Amino acid sequence: MNLVDLWLIRSLSMCLLLQSFVLMILCFHSASMCPKGCLCSHTGGLNVSCSNANLKEIPKDLPPDTSLLYLDSNQITSIPNEIFKDLHQLKVLNLSKNIIGFVDERAFKGVAGTLQTLDLSDNQIKTVHKNAFSNLKAKAQIGNNPWHCDCTLQQVLKSMVSNHEPANSVICKTSVLEEHAGRPFLKADADLCNLPKKTTDYAMLVTMFGWFTMVISYVVYYVRQNQEDTRRHLEYLKSLPSKQIKPDEADDISTVV
């Protein structure tokens, strides 16, 4: 075996050893960054599974290269502002079967453009900010929540790119229109964003009618009270025994009455 062959064999061995070392470091790095109670694996991107981990909030130490994130079946109560802002490769986000009742306005800032699937079903969401899902391109699942159907929810669903499916899964637990409670949102034909104006106009009319009634009542009371005082004064004058009422004075008093 000549010197060149020996050098090639040693170089190949060193290359393989270095490659193994690099892979080991990468694996160790990913494992060390995995949040407590979660399992991390590489399957078409970094898969972080935190299902059934008894989490009460979304972990803040999520690996920045996370592609698939499963946070379902926990006790998470809210989605704070910009909690996912560093996860620029996030494609799948599952937050179903929690007790989420609050979604902040900028909850999905940073992932709105990359997220493909968002699951918020089976939570306790009643309402969200009208811009919470704006610019979100993901296919969203928001059913099985106690939604309150009002103008804000109508604006939210219109802001979603694929809003037909989310709207079809929304059942109005409560509504600004009582007759829509318990019905799918899509079957609520009324424009819920026009109701506040109509309600305000009605309240204004009622208020004006109340003031008008009060003014009329005061005028009637004043006239009657004035007549009563005049009658009493006339009876008093008539009851005076020592003074004779002249004809012209009697005419003046009759005119007043």
C-alpha positions as CSV (number, residue, x, y, z in Angstrom):
1,M,0.0,0.0,0.0
2,N,1.6,3.2,-1.1
3,L,1.6,6.5,0.7
4,V,-1.3,8.1,-1.3
5,D,-3.6,5.2,-0.5
6,L,-2.8,5.4,3.2
7,W,-3.5,9.1,3.2
8,L,-6.8,8.6,1.5
9,I,-7.9,5.9,4.0
10,R,-7.0,8.1,7.0
11,S,-8.7,11.1,5.4
12,L,-11.9,9.1,4.8
13,S,-11.8,7.8,8.4
14,M,-11.3,11.3,9.8
15,C,-14.2,12.6,7.6
16,L,-16.6,10.0,8.8
17,L,-15.5,10.5,12.4
18,L,-16.1,14.3,12.1
19,Q,-19.5,13.8,10.5
20,S,-20.6,11.5,13.3
21,F,-19.3,14.0,15.8
22,V,-21.3,16.8,14.2
23,L,-24.5,14.7,14.0
24,M,-24.1,13.8,17.7
25,I,-23.7,17.5,18.7
26,L,-26.8,18.4,16.7
27,C,-28.9,15.7,18.2
28,F,-27.6,16.6,21.7
29,H,-28.4,20.3,21.0
30,S,-32.0,19.5,19.9
31,A,-32.5,17.2,22.9
32,S,-31.2,19.7,25.4
33,M,-33.5,22.5,24.0
34,C,-36.6,20.3,24.2
35,P,-39.0,21.9,26.8
36,K,-39.6,20.0,30.0
37,G,-42.2,17.3,29.7
38,C,-42.1,17.3,25.9
39,L,-40.6,14.9,23.3
40,C,-38.6,16.2,20.4
41,S,-37.9,14.3,17.2
42,H,-36.9,15.1,13.6
43,T,-39.5,13.9,11.1
44,G,-39.9,16.3,8.2
45,G,-38.7,19.1,10.6
46,L,-38.4,19.4,14.3
47,N,-41.5,17.8,15.9
48,V,-42.2,19.0,19.5
49,S,-44.9,17.0,21.2
50,C,-46.1,18.3,24.5
51,S,-49.5,16.5,24.5
52,N,-50.9,15.4,27.9
53,A,-48.0,17.1,29.7
54,N,-50.1,18.9,32.3
55,L,-49.0,22.2,31.0
56,K,-50.8,25.3,32.3
57,E,-49.1,27.7,29.9
58,I,-47.3,27.6,26.6
59,P,-43.6,26.9,27.1
60,K,-41.4,29.9,26.5
61,D,-38.3,27.8,25.7
62,L,-39.5,26.2,22.4
63,P,-36.7,25.5,19.9
64,P,-36.7,28.1,17.2
65,D,-36.5,25.5,14.4
66,T,-39.8,23.9,15.6
67,S,-41.9,22.9,12.6
68,L,-44.7,20.8,14.2
69,L,-45.9,21.8,17.7
70,Y,-48.5,19.7,19.6
71,L,-49.8,21.3,22.8
72,D,-53.1,19.5,22.9
73,S,-54.8,17.9,26.0
74,N,-53.3,20.2,28.6
75,Q,-54.6,22.9,30.9
76,I,-53.5,26.0,29.0
77,T,-55.8,29.0,29.6
78,S,-54.5,31.7,27.2
79,I,-52.4,32.5,24.2
80,P,-50.3,35.6,25.0
81,N,-49.0,38.2,22.6
82,E,-46.1,37.1,20.3
83,I,-45.6,33.8,22.1
84,F,-44.7,32.1,18.8
85,K,-42.8,35.0,17.2
86,D,-39.4,33.2,17.0
87,L,-40.8,30.0,15.5
88,H,-40.3,31.1,11.8
89,Q,-40.6,27.5,10.5
90,L,-43.8,26.6,12.4
91,K,-46.3,24.8,10.1
92,V,-48.6,22.8,12.4
93,L,-49.9,24.1,15.7
94,N,-52.3,22.0,17.8
95,L,-53.8,23.6,20.9
96,S,-57.0,21.6,21.0
97,K,-58.6,20.1,24.2
98,N,-57.3,22.8,26.6
99,I,-59.2,25.4,28.6
100,I,-58.2,28.4,26.5
101,G,-60.5,31.3,27.1
102,F,-58.3,34.2,26.0
103,V,-56.5,34.8,22.7
104,D,-54.5,38.0,22.5
105,E,-54.6,40.3,19.6
106,R,-51.0,39.5,18.4
107,A,-51.0,35.9,19.6
108,F,-49.9,34.6,16.1
109,K,-47.5,37.3,15.2
110,G,-44.5,35.9,13.4
111,V,-46.2,32.7,12.3
112,A,-49.2,34.0,10.3
113,G,-47.4,33.5,7.0
114,T,-45.9,30.1,7.6
115,L,-48.6,28.3,9.7
116,Q,-50.6,25.8,7.6
117,T,-52.7,24.1,10.2
118,L,-54.2,25.6,13.5
119,D,-56.4,23.6,15.8
120,L,-58.2,25.5,18.6
121,S,-61.1,23.2,18.9
122,D,-62.5,22.0,22.2
123,N,-61.6,25.0,24.3
124,Q,-63.5,27.7,26.2
125,I,-63.2,30.6,23.7
126,K,-66.2,32.9,23.7
127,T,-64.7,35.8,21.9
128,V,-61.4,37.1,20.4
129,H,-60.1,40.4,19.3
130,K,-61.2,41.2,15.7
131,N,-57.5,41.2,14.5
132,A,-56.5,38.0,16.3
133,F,-56.6,35.9,13.1
134,S,-55.9,38.6,10.6
135,N,-53.4,37.6,7.9
136,L,-53.5,34.0,9.1
137,K,-53.2,31.7,6.1
138,A,-53.6,28.5,8.1
139,K,-56.6,26.1,7.9
140,A,-58.1,26.8,11.2
141,Q,-60.3,24.5,13.3
142,I,-62.3,26.6,15.9
143,G,-65.3,24.4,16.6
144,N,-66.6,23.1,19.9
145,N,-66.1,26.5,21.7
146,P,-68.8,28.4,23.5
147,W,-68.8,31.3,21.0
148,H,-70.7,34.5,21.6
149,C,-72.0,35.5,18.2
150,D,-71.7,39.3,17.7
151,C,-70.2,41.8,15.3
152,T,-66.7,41.1,16.5
153,L,-67.0,37.4,15.6
154,Q,-68.4,38.3,12.3
155,Q,-65.4,40.5,11.6
156,V,-63.0,37.8,12.8
157,L,-64.5,35.2,10.4
158,K,-64.4,37.6,7.5
159,S,-60.7,38.3,8.1
160,M,-59.8,34.6,7.8
161,V,-58.6,33.5,4.4
162,S,-60.6,30.2,4.4
163,N,-63.5,31.4,6.5
164,H,-66.2,29.1,5.1
165,E,-65.1,26.0,7.1
166,P,-64.4,27.8,10.4
167,A,-67.7,29.7,10.2
168,N,-69.5,26.4,9.4
169,S,-68.1,24.9,12.6
170,V,-69.0,27.8,14.9
171,I,-72.1,27.2,17.0
172,C,-73.5,30.3,18.8
173,K,-73.6,29.4,22.5
174,T,-74.9,32.9,23.1
175,S,-75.7,35.7,20.7
176,V,-76.7,39.4,20.6
177,L,-79.8,38.1,19.0
178,E,-81.4,35.6,21.3
179,E,-83.0,33.6,18.5
180,H,-79.6,32.7,17.1
181,A,-78.4,31.0,20.3
182,G,-77.7,27.3,19.7
183,R,-77.6,27.8,15.9
184,P,-74.6,27.6,13.5
185,F,-73.2,31.0,12.8
186,L,-73.7,30.7,9.0
187,K,-77.4,30.3,9.6
188,A,-77.6,33.7,11.3
189,D,-78.6,35.7,8.3
190,A,-78.6,39.1,10.2
191,D,-75.8,41.6,9.8
192,L,-74.7,41.6,13.5
193,C,-72.5,44.7,12.9
194,N,-75.6,46.9,12.3
195,L,-77.4,46.0,15.4
196,P,-75.6,48.4,17.8
197,K,-76.6,51.4,15.7
198,K,-80.3,50.3,15.6
199,T,-80.3,49.7,19.3
200,T,-78.7,53.2,19.9
201,D,-81.3,54.9,17.7
202,Y,-84.1,53.1,19.6
203,A,-82.7,54.1,23.0
204,M,-82.5,57.7,21.8
205,L,-86.1,57.7,20.7
206,V,-87.2,56.2,24.1
207,T,-85.1,58.9,25.9
208,M,-86.6,61.7,23.9
209,F,-90.1,60.4,24.4
210,G,-89.4,60.2,28.2
211,W,-88.2,63.8,28.3
212,F,-91.2,65.0,26.3
213,T,-93.6,63.2,28.6
214,M,-91.9,64.7,31.6
215,V,-92.2,68.2,30.2
216,I,-95.9,67.8,29.3
217,S,-96.6,66.4,32.8
218,Y,-94.8,69.4,34.4
219,V,-96.8,71.9,32.3
220,V,-100.1,70.2,33.2
221,Y,-99.2,70.1,36.9
222,Y,-98.2,73.8,36.8
223,V,-101.5,74.8,35.1
224,R,-103.6,72.8,37.6
225,Q,-101.7,74.1,40.6
226,N,-102.1,77.6,39.4
227,Q,-105.8,77.1,39.0
228,E,-106.1,75.6,42.5
229,D,-104.2,78.6,44.0
230,T,-106.5,81.0,42.2
231,R,-109.6,79.2,43.4
232,R,-108.4,79.2,47.0
233,H,-107.6,82.9,46.8
234,L,-111.0,83.7,45.4
235,E,-112.7,81.7,48.2
236,Y,-110.7,83.5,50.7
237,L,-111.7,86.9,49.3
238,K,-115.4,85.8,49.3
239,S,-115.1,84.7,52.9
240,L,-114.1,88.1,54.1
241,P,-117.2,89.6,56.0
242,S,-116.2,93.2,56.4
243,K,-115.3,94.0,52.8
244,Q,-117.7,94.3,50.0
245,I,-116.4,93.3,46.6
246,K,-117.0,95.9,44.0
247,P,-118.6,94.8,40.7
248,D,-115.5,95.7,38.7
249,E,-113.3,93.6,41.1
250,A,-115.6,90.7,40.8
251,D,-115.3,90.9,37.0
252,D,-111.5,90.9,37.3
253,I,-111.5,87.9,39.6
254,S,-113.8,86.0,37.2
255,T,-111.6,86.8,34.3
256,V,-108.6,85.3,36.1
257,V,-110.5,82.1,36.9
